[in-house]
């Protein structure tokens, strides 16, 4: 935000306003009332408009000013602006204090840059979280290109993220089923499949936004060791059953008596 502010009254001449803007090195002036409250803005567009009118030297700011400009309170967080206003439709936003007096100006490019930095930071945080989980995660966009491939996915598939990201998913991992899930818009849960020497169980789901399906994601984990343990437990269970049957058969037909034969 720039705190270089030029404030003029509605009756200030356009020429005087242009001189003040040039001296301050800025492109916009705030039009304020006698109480110092914002009532409009004077921009370069207004100055150009004045030049096309008769007797521009006699024109006042109120003749060419923009009465509708969105002002923002100084306590408002930039991240709260997204979704509330169409940032790209405005070149700048006056900033006012608790008394509704202008104290600065915020360019739409500054807002876009700040939001982009916040988004970039959030993406890095999410990537760190996903890379820290035990399960593999693969996601594709609407075009079928891989946009997410975490560390666990690298370990389970033997592929690197650098080799996979941006590639059409079926060209690098043919059996993910993600294209099918995206096209049918139907989730596939608890599906078993083989990846190399690994046996995995995977959940595949479509990804939606306000416009419909925008991609698909698969979350999977290696169950090779789990199946080996389960098979071992089954063998132990079968052995236990066999031993119990053998022991029961040993005691069949045996009579126990004392020394008198009783």
C-alpha positions, 0 to 999 in steps of 0.5 A, a space after each residue: 500500500 502506498 501512503 502517498 495520497 492527494 486529496 482534493 475537494 469536488 470544487 478543485 479545478 481539474 488543472 490544479 488536481 493534475 498539478 498536484 498529481 504530477 508533483 506527488 508522482 501518483 495517478 489517482 486523487 481522492 475526492 473528499 467532503 468538507 469533513 474529510 470523508 471519501 466521496 469519489 476518485 479522480 483518475 487519469 481517465 478523468 483527466 483525459 475526459 476533461 481534455 475532450 470537453 469544452 473549456 477544460 481549464 474551467 472544469 472542476 473535479 466534480 464534473 469528471 470524477 468517478 463517484 463509485 469506487 470501492 474503498 477498503 478499511 485499513 484493518 481488512 486482511 488482503 486474504 479476505 478480499 478474494 471472493 468478495 470483490 472482483 479485483 481484476 475489475 478495478 485498478 486501485 482501492 482507496 484505504 480509509 481509517 476508522 473515521 472514513 478518511 483516506 490514508 492510502 491506496 492499494 493497487 489491484 496488482 499488489 493485491 493479486 501479488 499478495 494473494 499469489 504469494 499466500 497461495 504459493 505458501 499454502 501449496 508448499 504447506 500442503 505438499 509438505 503434509 502430503 509428502 509426510 504421509 505414509 499413503 501414496 497419493 496421485 492426482 490428475 487434472 481434467 486433461 489427465 495430466 499428473 499434478 500430484 505425486 507424493 514421496 510415498 507414491 515414488 517409493 511404492 511405484 519406483 518412479 520419480 515425481 520429476 518423471 511423472 508430473 505433467 505427463 498423461 497418467 496412462 503413459 506413465 502409470 497405466 493401471 491407476 484407473 484415474 481416467 475411468 473415475 474422472 470420466 464416470 464420476 464414480 468413486 472406486 473404493 478398496 480396490 486391490 491391484 499390483 504395482 511392480 512387486 507390491 500389492 496395494 489397496 487403493 481408493 479412487 475418487 473424482 475431484 469436483 469444483 463449481 464447474 463439475 469434475 476437474 480431475 481425480 485422485 488415488 490414495 493407496 497403501 502397500 498391503 504386501 506385508 499385511 497380506 503376508 502376516 495374514 497368510 501366516 496367521 491363517 497357517 497358524 490357525 490351520 496348524 492349531 486346528 490340526 493339532 487339536 484334532 490330533 490330540 483328540 484322536 490320541 485319547 479315543 479308545 483309551 481306558 485308564 484303571 487302577 491296580 485292582 483293574 477298576 
